Amino acid sequence: MVAEIITIGDELLNGTHVDTNSVHLARRLDTTGLEVGYITTTGDDPDRLVEAIHLALRRADIVITTGGLGPTDDDITKKAICKAFKRNLIFHENVLEEMQKRFAARGVKMPSINQNQALLPQGAKFLANRIGSALGIIIEEGGKFFCAMPGVPIEMQIMTDEELAPLLRLKAGTTVIVRRRIRTAGITESALAEKIRPALKFSEGMTLAYLPSVRGVDLCIRGSGTVKEEVQAGINLMAGSIREVAGDVIYTEDDRELEQIVGELLAEKRLTLAVAESCTGGLLGGRITSIPGSSAYFKGGIIAYSNDVKINRLNVPRETIEQFGAVSAETAQAMAVGATIIAAADIGLAVTGIAGPSGGAPEKTVGTVYIGLAAFGKGKSERFAFGGDRDSIRERAVTTALNMLRKELIGALDRKM
């Protein structure tokens, strides 16, 4: 069965808000075995919304809208539904009473405008909204399934997961969808494709998507069929063939982030980490400490943006900076060593570079980054050249530093560098 998602709101068309609702809905529809054929966005215009609903009902079996169910003047979805399905709005006393109880329980007087929430399309079924006032609206007509949900993301997500998803599973029938996510770092999309393409083994109903970002390339294997064991076997076969040729560029085959993998390795080996950052300005420490429990292995960090801080706090020799520059292999290595000493950590990880947009030179262009690693009294560093704008260069530097540490933790650090 084919589904269409319609997201509603001027704010989605003029760029002031990002549409996250269709992302969540598409994922949930896919896992229930339904194919999302179309995603449409329309503004707060009743006529255009009616047109979008009519088009969706012609080309899809299931149509789901989000947005426009509130009590204010720009909430036009219920009116558009009535026009599209030729129905009237009916006042529901029980809905109003329930809303009044919920406001009273919070000690808040219900605004009179909220009475509009009790006006709902004739003959519709409703989905509960346990954290908001707008009910979900379901109309089944002519073999089509239509559902309108609120646009507030958390309300839509809860309603989808708790109320709508069980209904959609019945619509999907026997179709089974299985996914496997393989996450890589330290390799470009084209290089990864060239590496794994000869080994790929596709079963019927399987697809492979490459999802590149500044944090690496994710491979999404998707299999569909009617027998779960058969679909899973096909997924395992492809994942195994990718694993065999991709090697250590793979850091996980689930949804964990690279910083979580690094943290687990540090905890497993009972090692502690400190960082020193120049061009990344705290992003590396931020990624590491975003993982709950990171205090068990992360000692702290120094943002050494100026040369004075590099020299006076991290004890980078002044002559090292004068001779080789703040952006150099020697400085990166000295920063990493300094981080281990200051924090009394087993491992030091340092980043220094030119994030741009200015500051580059012919020998060290914008995007030049050195990453230093120190452990057990020894140090090393590597040079990298990243493309993109300032933000992407900084993100790529952090990801590369984490990946460099990951490889050391599963390899050289076992041999104490």
ZABA-820192 format. One record per atom (N, C-alpha, C, O): x, y, z. Coordinates in steps of 0.1 Angstrom, whole numbers, plus 5000, padded with zeros to 4 digits. Layout:
# ZABA-820192
XYZ/...
***
This chain:
# ZABA-820192
500849885000/500050005000/500950125000/501950135006/500450234993/501250354991/500650465001/499450475001/501550535007/501050635017/501650775012/502650785005/500850875015/501351015013/501251095025/500251085033/502351175028/502351265040/502151405035/502851445026/501351475042/501151625039/501451705051/500751685061/502451785051/502751865062/502252005059/502352055048/501652075069/500952195067/501552315075/501752295087/501652425069/502152545077/502952635068/503952595061/502652765069/503452865062/504952865066/505852885058/505052835079/506452835085/507352735078/508552745078/506752625073/507552525066/507952565052/508952515047/507152655046/507452695033/508352815032/509052835023/508352905043/509153015043/510552995050/511353095051/510752875055/512052845060/512252875075/513352865080/511252925082/511452965096/511452835105/511952845116/510852725100/510852605108/511252485098/510952485086/511852385104/512252265097/511252165099/510752135110/510852095088/509851985089/510451865094/511151785087/510251835107/510751705113/509651605114/509851485115/508351645112/507251555113/507251455102/506951335105/507551495090/507451395079/508651295081/508451175076/509751335087/510851235089/510351125099/510551005096/509751165110/509351065120/508250985114/508250855116/507251045107/506150965101/506650865091/506250755090/507550915082/508050825071/508750705077/508650595072/509550725088/510250615094/509250515100/509350395099/508150565107/507250475113/506350405102/506150285104/506050475091/505250405081/506150295074/505650185071/507450325073/508350225066/508450095075/508349985070/508550115088/508750005097/507449925098/507549805102/506349975095/505049905095/504849835082/503849755080/505649855072/505549785059/504749865049/504349805039/504649995051/503950075041/504950165033/505950205039/504750175020/505650255012/505150395012/504050425008/506150485015/505850635014/506150675000/507350684996/505050704992/505250734978/505450884976/506150924966/504950964985/504951114983/505051184997/504451135006/505751294997/505651385009/505451525003/506151574995/504351585007/503951715002/503851815014/503551785025/504251945011/504152055021/503252165015/503452205003/502252205022/501452315018/501252415029/501452385041/500952545025/500852645035/499452655041/498652565039/499252755049/497952775056/496952835047/496352935050/496652765036/495652815026/494652695024/495052595019/493452715028/492452605027/492252545014/492152425012/492252635003/492052584990/493152494985/492952394979/494352544988/495552464984/495652334992/496052224986/495252335004/495252215012/494152115007/494451995006/492952165003/491952074997/492452014984/492251894982/493152094976/493752044964/494751934967/494751834960/495551954977/496651864980/495951734985/496451624982/494951744993/494251624998/493651544987/493751424986/492951614978/492351544966/493351474958/493151354954/494551534955/495551474947/496151354955/496351244948/496351364968/496851254976/495951134975/496351024974/494651164977/493651054977/493550984963/493150864963/493951054953/493950984939/495150894938/495050794931/496250924944/497450854941/498050764952/498950694951/497350774964/497850694976/496650634982/495550674982/496950524989/495950454997/495750505011/494650505016/496850565016/496850625030/497350765029/498450785023/496650855035/497050995035/497051045049/496051035056/498151105053/498351155067/498751295066/499751335060/498051385073/498451525074/498951555088/498451495098/499751655089/500151715103/500151865102/500551925093/499551915112/499452065113/498052125111/497252055105/497852245116/496652315114/495452265121/494252295117/495552195133/494452155140/494252235153/493352195161/494952335155/494752425167/493552505166/492752505157/493352595176/492152675178/492252815171/491352885171/493452855166/493652985161/493253005146/492952905140/493253125141/492753155128/493653095117/493053065106/494853065120/495753005109/495552855109/496252785101/494752795118/494552655118/493352615109/492152625114/493652575097/492652565087/492352425083/491552395074/492952325089/492952185084/491552135085/491052065076/490852155097/489452095098/488552145088/487652075082/488552275085/487752335074/488052265061/487152235053/489352255058/489752195045/489252045044/488851995034/489351975056/488851835056/487351825053/486951745045/486651915059/485151915056/484851945042/483951885036/485652035036/485352065022/485851955013/485151925003/486951895016/487451785008/486551665008/486351594998/485951635020/485151515022/483651545022/482851455024/483351675020/481951715019/481151685032/480151615032/481751725043/481151705056/481051835064/481651935060/480251835075/480151945084/480951935096/481251815100/481152045103/481852045116/480752025127/479652095126/480951925136/479951895146/480551925160/481751885162/479851995169/480352015182/480151895191/479151835191/481251855198/481251745206/481451785221/482551825225/480351775228/480351825242/481351745251/481951805259/481451615248/482351535256/483751575254/484551565264/484151615242/485551655239/485751785247/486851805253/484851875247/485052005255/485151975270/486052035276/484351885275/484451855290/485751795293/486351835304/486251715285/487551655287/488651755287/489551755296/488651855278/489651955277/489552045290/490552075296/488352075294/488152155306/488752085319/489352155327/488551955320/489151885331/490651885331/491251905341/491251875319/492751875318/493252015322/494352025328/492652125317/493052255321/492952275336/493852335343/491752225342/491552245356/492552165364/493052215375/492952055360/493951975367/495352045367/496052015377/495552125358/496852205358/496652335365/497652415366/495452365370/495252495377/495252605367/495552725371/494852585355/494852695345/493452705339/492752605336/493052835337/491752855331/491852835316/492752885310/490952755311/490952725296/490552855288/489452905291/491352895279/490953005270/489652975262/489552855258/488753065261/487453035254/487752995240/486952915234/488853035234/489052995220/489252845218/489052795207/489652785229/489852635229/488652555227/488652435224/487452625228/486252555225/486152505211/485452415207/486852575202/486952535188/487452395186/487252335176/488252355196/488852215195/487752105195/488051995192/486552145200/485452045201/484652035189/483751955188/484952125179/484352115166/485152025157/486252055154/484551915153/485251805146/484351755134/483151765135/485051705124/484251665112/483251555115/483551465122/482151565109/481051475110/481451335106/482051315095/481151235114/481351095110/482751045112/483150935108/483651135117/485051095118/485351015131/484551015140/486350935131/486850875143/488050955148/488651035141/488350945161/489351025167/490550955174/490350845179/491651015173/492850965180/493151045193/493151175192/493450985204/493651055216/494951135216/495951095209/494951245222/496151335224/496351355238/495751435244/497251275244/497351275259/498251395264/498251415276/498851475255/499551595260/499151725254/499651825257/498151715245/497651835239/496151835237/495451745242/495651945231/494151955230/493651915217/492451895216/494451905207/493951875193/493951715191/494951655192/492751665189/492551525186/493051495172/492951575163/493451365170/493651315156/492351285150/491451245157/492251305137/490951285130/491151175119/492151185111/490351075119/490450965109/489150955101/488050955107/489250955088/488150935079/488450815069/489450825063/487650715069/487850605059/486650615050/485550605053/487050625037/485950645027/486550595013/487650635009/485650525006/486050474993/487350394992/488150404983/487550315003/488750235003/490050305007/491150255006/489950435010/491050525014/491050545029/489950555035/492250565034/492450585049/493050725050/494150745045/492350815057/492850955058/492950985073/492050955081/494051045077/494351075091/494951215092/495951245085/494351305100/494951435103/495451435118/494751395127/496651485120/497251495133/497851625136/498051705126/497951665149/498551795152/499951815147/500651715144/500351945145/501651965140/502751985150/503951985147/502352005163/503352005173/504151875174/503551775176/505451875171/506251755169/506051645180/505751535177/506151685193/506051585203/504651525204/504451405207/503551615201/502251555201/502051465189/501451355191/502551495178/502451415166/503151285168/502651175164/504351285174/505151165176/504451065185/504350945182/503951125196/503351035206/502050975200/501750855202/501251055193/500051005187/500350905176/499650805175/501350925168/501750825158/502150695165/501650595160/503050705174/503550575180/502550505188/502450375188/501650575196/500750505205/499350475199/498750375202/498950565189/497550555184/497550505170/496750415166/498350575161/498150555147/498950425142/498350345134/500150405147/500950295143/500250155144/500350075134/499550125155/498849995155/497749985144/497549875139/497150095141/496150085130/496750065116/496249985108/497950125114/498650105102/499249965100/499349925089/499649905111/500149765110/499049675104/499349585096/497849695108/496749615102/496549645087/496249555080/496749775083/496649805069/497749745061/497549705049/498949735067/500049685059/500049535057/500649485047/499249455065/499149315062/500349235066/500949255077/500849155057/501949065060/503349115056/504249045058/503349235051/504649285047/505549305059/505149365069/506849265057/507849275068/508949365063/509449345052/509349465071/510549545067/511649525078/511349535090/512849505073/513949495082/515049585077/515349595065/515649655086/516749755083/518049715091/517949665102/519149745085/520449735091/521249865088/521349895076/521749925098/522550045096/524050015099/524349975110/524850045089/526350025090/526950155090/526850225080/527650195100/528250335101/529750325099/530450245105/530250425091/531650425087/532250565090/531450665090/533550575091/534250695093/535550685086/536150575086/536050805082/537450805076/537450755061/538550725056/536350765054/536250725040/535150805034/534150825040/535350845021/534350915014/533350825008/533550705007/532150885004/531050804999/531550724986/531250604985/532250794977/532650734964/533750624967/533650524960/534650654976/535650554979/535050424986/535450314983/534050454994/533350335001/532550254990/532650134991/531850324981/531150254971/532050174962/531750054959/533150224958/534150154950/534650034957/534949934951/534850044970/535449934978/534449824980/534849704979/533149854982/532249744986/531349694974/530849584975/531349774963/530449734952/530649594947/529649524945/531949554944/532149414939/531649304948/531349194943/531549334961/531149224971/529649224974/529249134981/528949314969/527549324973/526749204968/526849164957/525849154977/525049044974/523549074977/523149074989/522849104967/521449154968/520449034968/520548944959/519549024977/518448934976/517249014971/517249134971/516148944968/514949004963/514349094974/514249054985/513949214970/513349314979/514349384987/513949454997/515649384984/516649454992/517149574984/517249574972/517449684992/518049804987/519149844996/519249805008/520149924990/521249974998/521350124995/521450164984/521350215006/521450355004/522650405011/523050355022/523350495004/524550565010/524050695016/523450775009/524350725029/523950845035/525150915041/525550895052/525851005032/527051075037/526651205045/525651265043/527551235054/527451355062/528851395067/529851325064/528951505074/530251555079/530851455089/531951465093/529951365094/530351275105/530651135099/531051045107/530651115086/530950985080/529850945070/529051025066/529950825066/528950765056/528250655063/528850555067/526950665063/526150545068/525650465056/525250525046/525650335058/525050245048/523750195054/523750135065/522650215047/521350165052/520850055043/520450075031/520849935048/520349815041/518849795045/518549795057/518049785035/516549775037/516149645030/516349635018/515449565037/514849445031/513349435033/512949465044/512649385023/511149375025/510749235020/511349185010/509749175026/509149055021/508049005030/507449095038/507648885030/506548835038/507048745049/506248715058/508248695048/508748605058/509948665065/511048695059/509848705078/510848775085/512248705085/513248775083/512248575087/513448505087/514248515074/515448525074/513448505063/514148515050/514648655047/515748675042/513948755051/514348895049/515648925058/516548985053/515548875070/516748885079/517948815074/519048865075/517748705068/518948625062/519548705051/520748705049/518748765042/519248855032/520048975037/521049005031/519549035047/520149145053/521549105059/522549165057/521548985066/522848935072/523848905061/525048935063/523348855050/524248815039/524948945033/526148945031/524149045031/524749175025/525649235036/526749285032/525249245048/526049305059/527349235060/528449295062/527349105059/528549025060/529549055049/530749065051/528949065036/529849095025/530449235026/531549255022/529649335031/530249465033/531249465044/532349525042/531049395055/531949395066/533249335061/534349375066/533249235053/534449165049/535349255041/536649235043/534849345033/535749425024/535949565030/536949625027/535049615038/535149745043/536149755055/536749865057/536249655063/537249645073/537049755084/535849775089/538049815089/538049905101/537450035098/537350125108/536950065086/536250195084/534850185091/534250285094/534350065093/533150045100/533350055115/534249995121/532550145122/532650155136/531550095144/531650075156/530350075137/529250005144/528249965133/528250015122/527349875137/526249825129/524949845136/524049775135/524849955143/523649995150/523650145150/524350215142/522850205158/522650355158/523550435167/523450555169/524550365174/525450435182/526350535175/526650515163/526650645182/527550745176/528950705178/529250625187/529850765170/531250735171/531850765185/532650685190/531350875191/531850905205/531450805215/532150785225/530250745213/529850635222/530750515221/531150455231/531150475208/532050365206/533350395213/533950305219/533850515211/535150545217/535050545232/535950485239/533950595238/533850585252/533750445257/534350415268/533050355250/532950215255/534350155254/534650065263/535150185244/536550125243/537350175255/538150105261/537250305258/538050365269/537650295282/538550255290/536350285284/535850215297/536350075297/536750025308/536250005286/536649865286/538149845289/538449755296/538949935284/540349925287/540850005299/542050005303/539850065306/540150135318/541150245316/542150265324/540950325305/541850435302/541150565303/539950565301/541850665306/541250805307/541750895296/542850865290/540950995293/541251075281/541151225285/540351265293/542051305279/541951455280/542151505266/542751445258/541551625264/541651685250/542251825251/542151895261/542851865240/543252005238/542852055224/543151985214/542052165224/541452205211/541852345208/541852435216/542152365195/542352505190/541152535181/540252595185/541252495168/540252535158/538852475161/537852535156/538752365169/537452305171/536752375183/535552345186/537452445191/536852535201/535952465211/534952535216/536152345215/535352275225/534352175219/533752105226/534352165205/533352065199/533751925202/532951835204/535051895203/535551765206/535151715220/534551615222/535351805230/534951775243/533451765244/532951685252/532751845237/531251845237/530751705232/529851655237/531351655221/530851525215/531151415226/530351325228/532351425232/532651315242/531751315254/531251215258/531451435259/530651445271/529151445268/528351445277/528751435255/527351415252/526851275256/525651245256/527851185258/527451045262/527351025277/528251065284/526150985282/526050965296/527050865302/527450765296/527650905313/528650815319/530050845315/530950785319/530250955307/531550985301/532551035312/533751035310/531951075324/532851115335/533750995340/534751025346/533450875336/534250755341/535550755333/536450695338/535650815321/536850805314/537350945309/538550955304/536551045309/536951175304/537451265315/536651295324/538651315315/539151395326/538851545324/538551615333/538951585311/538651725308/539351775296/540051695289/539351905293/539951955282/540352105283/539852175292/541252145274/541652285273/541352335260/541752275249/540652455259/540452525246/541652625245/541552725251/542652585237/543852665236/543852735222/544552695213/542952835221/542752905209/543952995205/544353005194/544553055215/545653145213/546953075215/547052975222/548053125210/549353075212/549753085227/550452995232/549353195233/549653215247/549153095256/549853045265/547953055253/547352945261/548052815257/548252735266/548352795245/549152675241/550452665249/550852565253/551052785250/552352785256/552252775272/552952695278/551452865277/551352885292/550552775299/550752745311/549552715292/548652615299/549052475295/549052385303/549352455282/549652325277/551152295276/551552185273/551952395279/553452385279/553952345266/554952265265/553352395255/553952375242/555152465241/554952585244/556252415238/557452495237/557252615228/556852595216/557652735232/557552855224/558252835210/557752875200/559452775211/560252755199/559552665189/559852675177/558752565194/558052475185/557052555177/556952535165/556352645183/555352735175/556152825166/555752845155/557152885171/557952985163/558552915151/558552975140/559052795152/559752725141/558752655132/558952665120/557652595137/556752515129/555452575127/554652535117/555052665136/553752725135/552752665144/552852545149/551652735147/550652685156/549852575150/549352485157/549752575137/549152465129/550252385123/550752405112/550652275130/551652195126/551652065133/550952045144/552351965128/552351835134/553051835148/552551775158/554051915149/554851925161/553951995172/554051945184/553252095169/552352165179/551252075183/550952065195/550652005174/549551915177/549951805187/549251775196/551151755184/551651645193/551951705207/551751635217/552551825207/552951885220/551651915228/551651905240/550551955221/549351985228/548751865234/548251865245/548851755227/548251625232/549051575244/548451535254/550351595244/551151555255/550851645267/550751595278/550651775264/550351865275/549051835282/548851855294/548051795274/546751755279/546851645289/546151645299/547651545285/547751425294/548451465308/548051415318/549351565307/550051605319/549151685328/549051655340/548451785322/547551875330/546451795337/546151815349/545851695330/544651625335/545051495341/544151425346/546351455341/546751325346/545951215340/545451125346/545851225326/545151125318/546051035311/547251065309/545550915308/546350815301/546550855286/547650835281/545550925280/545650955266/545251105264/544451155271/545951165255/545651305251/545351315237/546051245228/544351385233/543951405219/543851555216/543151625224/544551605206/544551745203/544251775189/544551695180/543651895186/543351935173/543752085171/543452165180/544452115160/544852245157/544752255142/545152165134/544152365137/544052385122/543552515118/543452605126/543152525105/542652645099/541252625094/541152555084/540252665102/538852635098/538352745088/537252715082/538952855086/538552955077/537453045082/537053035094/536853125073/537153125059/538453195055/538853185043/539153265064/540353325061/541453265069/541253165077/542753305067/543853255075/544653155068/545653105074/544253105056/545053005049/546253065042/546353185040/547152985038/548353015030/548652905020/548152795022/549452935010/549752825000/550152695006/549752595001/551052705016/551552575022/550552515032/550652395035/549652605038/548652555047/547352625044/547052725049/546552555035/545352615030/544252595041/544352525050/543152675039/541952655048/541552515047/541352455036/541252455058/540952315059/542052225063/541852105066/543252285065/544452205070/544252185085/544152285092/544252065089/544152035103/545151925107/545351825100/545751945119/546651845125/545951785137/545451865146/546051655138/545451595150/546651515157/547351435151/546751545170/547851485178/547251385188/546151405193/548051275190/547551175200/548751145208/549851115203/548651135221/549651105231/549251005241/548051005246/550050905243/549750795253/551050725257/551950705250/551050695270/552150625276/553550695273/554550625271/553450825274/554750905272/555150925258/556250985256/554450865248/554750885234/553650965227/552550965232/554051025216/553051105208/553251085193/554251035189/552151115186/552151105172/551151215167/550351265174/551251245154/550251335148/550051305133/550951245127/548951355128/548651335114/548051465108/547451535115/548351485095/547851605088/546651555080/546651455074/545651645080/544451625072/544051745064/544351855068/543351725053/542851845045/541351825043/540951735036/540551905049/539151895049/538552005040/539052115040/537451975033/536752075025/535552115031/535152065042/534852215026/533652265031/533752405038/534852465038/532752445044/532752575052/533352555065/533752445069/533352665073/533952655086/533352555095/534052475102/532052545096/531352455105/531652305101/531952225109/531652275088/531852145083/533352105085/533551985088/534252195084/535652165086/535852125101/536552025104/535252205110/535352175124/534752045128/535251965136/533552015122/532851885125/533751765120/533851665126/534251785108/535051675102/536351655110/536751535112/536851765115/538051745124/537751665136/538551585140/536651695143/536251625155/536051475152/536551395159/535251455141/535051315138/536251235135/536451125139/537251305127/538451235124/539351215136/539951105137/539351305146/540051285158/539451165166/540251085171/538151155167/537551045174/537850915167/538150815173/537850915154/538050795146/539550755147/539850635148/540450845147/541850815149/542050755163/542850655164/541450805173/541550745187/540850605187/541450515193/539750585180/539150455180/540050355174/540250245180/540750385163/541650285157/542850255166/543250145166/543250355173/544350335182/543950245194/544750155198/542750265198/542250185210/542050045206/542249955215/541750015194/541549875190/542849815184/542849695180/543849895183/545049845176/546349885184/546849805193/546949995180/548250035185/548350045200/549350015206/547250095207/547350115221/547449985229/547949985240/546949875222/547149745229/548649715230/549049645238/549349775220/550849755220/551549865226/552749885225/550749955233/551250075239/552050165229/553150205232/551450185218/551950275207/553350225203/553950285195/
***
